[in-house]
Amino acid sequence: MTPRLDFFGIAVSDMPRSVAFYRLLGLEFPEGAEEQPHVEAQLGGGVRFALDTEEVMRTFDPEWKRPSDGHLTGGAFQCESPTEVDRVYRELLDAGATPHKEPWDAFWGQRYTLGSWQWPKGQTRMV
C-alpha cells in the first residue's frame, strides 16, 4: 500500500471551546468530546480532523511548546500496520531525512513517527 493522507490535527489550549467552534462549522465529534484530550471528526474522503490538547502534544514530545512564530497544524499519512509505519520510517531515513522522534504507539492505538523531518538542503517536511 502507498501511504495516503489520513489525518490532520490542531493543538488546542481549550478543548471545550475548540470542539464547540468546530461543531459550529459542521464537524461532528462524539458525545463527550469536550472532556477528552484527543478527539477526531471524520471528513469527506475518509480524512480525519483531530484536536489535541497541549498536554497531549507534550506526551509526543516533552519539549513541545506552543509555537510563537509558526502554526499548530499537523498531518498524518495512514499505513496499513505498525510494521508499515516502521518500514516507511526506515525508508525516509534511507532517503536522507533526519526525524524528530522515532516511531511510538499513541494511547488511542495508532503508531506514529513524529517529524519535522529535516531533508537535505535544509527543507522541513511534517509527517
ZAKOLVEX-242985 format. One line per field, with one value per residue (C-alpha): y, x, z; residue number from 1. Coordinates in Angstrom, 1 decimal. Each point is the difference from the previous one (the first is absolute). Layout:
<tinus>
y: (Y;...);
x: (X;...);
z: (Z;...);
seq: (NUM;...);
</tinus>
This chain:
<tinus>
y: (0.0;3.5;2.3;2.3;3.2;-1.1;2.6;3.5;1.7;3.1;0.5;1.8;1.7;-0.2;-3.3;0.9;3.3;-1.5;-2.9;2.5;2.2;-2.8;-1.4;3.4;-0.6;-3.3;-2.5;-2.9;-1.0;-2.8;0.7;1.0;1.2;3.2;-2.1;-1.9;0.9;-1.3;0.1;-0.7;0.8;-1.8;2.1;-0.8;-2.5;-1.8;2.7;0.7;3.3;0.0;2.3;-0.7;1.8;1.5;-2.7;-2.7;1.8;-0.3;-3.8;-0.1;2.3;1.1;3.1;1.1;3.7;1.9;1.6;3.8;0.4;-2.8;-2.1;-2.8;-2.3;-3.5;-2.8;-3.7;-2.6;-3.3;-3.2;-3.5;-1.1;1.0;-2.0;2.2;3.1;-1.4;-0.9;3.5;1.5;-1.9;1.0;3.6;-0.4;-1.8;2.9;2.4;1.4;0.7;-0.7;1.8;-3.1;-3.8;-1.9;-0.5;-1.2;2.7;-0.7;-0.1;-2.9;1.6;-0.4;3.3;1.4;3.7;2.4;3.0;-2.2;1.9;-0.8;0.7;3.7;1.1;-0.5;-1.1;-2.3;-1.0;-3.7);
x: (0.0;1.2;-0.5;-3.0;-1.0;-2.1;0.1;0.7;-0.2;0.2;1.5;-2.5;0.2;-3.8;-1.6;-3.6;0.1;1.8;-2.5;-2.8;1.6;0.5;-3.4;-1.4;1.9;-1.7;2.5;-1.5;1.9;-1.1;-2.2;2.3;2.8;0.3;1.5;2.5;3.7;-0.2;-3.1;-0.6;-2.6;-0.4;0.3;-0.8;2.1;0.9;2.3;-0.2;0.3;1.3;0.4;2.7;0.5;3.4;0.5;-0.4;2.5;2.5;-0.6;1.4;2.8;0.7;1.8;-3.0;-0.9;-2.8;1.6;0.2;1.2;-1.7;-3.1;-1.6;-1.2;1.4;-0.8;0.3;0.2;-1.7;1.8;-1.5;1.7;2.6;2.5;-0.6;0.5;3.4;0.8;-0.9;2.0;3.0;-0.5;-0.1;3.2;1.6;-1.1;2.0;-2.7;0.8;-3.0;-1.1;-1.1;0.0;-3.3;-2.2;-3.5;-2.5;-2.4;-2.9;1.5;1.9;3.6;1.8;3.3;0.3;1.8;0.9;2.1;3.1;0.7;3.3;0.5;-1.8;-3.6;-2.4;-3.0;-2.6;-0.9);
z: (0.0;-0.7;3.0;-0.4;1.7;3.0;2.7;0.9;3.4;2.0;3.5;2.2;3.4;0.7;-1.2;0.9;-1.8;-3.0;-0.3;0.1;-2.6;-2.5;0.7;-1.1;-3.3;-0.5;1.4;1.9;3.2;2.3;3.0;2.9;-2.3;2.1;2.8;-2.0;-0.6;-3.7;-2.2;-3.7;-2.6;-3.3;-3.1;-3.6;-1.7;3.3;1.3;3.7;1.7;3.6;2.9;2.6;3.3;0.6;2.7;-2.7;-2.2;2.9;0.2;-3.6;0.7;3.7;-1.4;-2.1;0.4;-1.7;-3.0;0.2;-3.6;-1.8;-0.3;2.2;-2.8;-0.8;-2.4;-0.1;-2.8;0.8;-0.3;0.0;3.2;2.7;-2.0;-3.0;2.1;1.0;-3.7;-1.2;2.8;-1.1;-3.6;1.0;2.0;-3.0;-2.2;2.2;2.3;3.7;2.2;3.1;1.8;-0.7;-0.5;3.1;0.8;1.2;2.8;-2.4;-2.0;-2.9;-0.8;-0.9;-1.0;0.8;-2.1;-1.1;-2.3;-1.1;-3.6;-1.8;-0.9;3.2;-1.0;2.7;-0.6;2.5;0.1);
seq: (1;2;3;4;5;6;7;8;9;10;11;12;13;14;15;16;17;18;19;20;21;22;23;24;25;26;27;28;29;30;31;32;33;34;35;36;37;38;39;40;41;42;43;44;45;46;47;48;49;50;51;52;53;54;55;56;57;58;59;60;61;62;63;64;65;66;67;68;69;70;71;72;73;74;75;76;77;78;79;80;81;82;83;84;85;86;87;88;89;90;91;92;93;94;95;96;97;98;99;100;101;102;103;104;105;106;107;108;109;110;111;112;113;114;115;116;117;118;119;120;121;122;123;124;125;126;127);
</tinus>
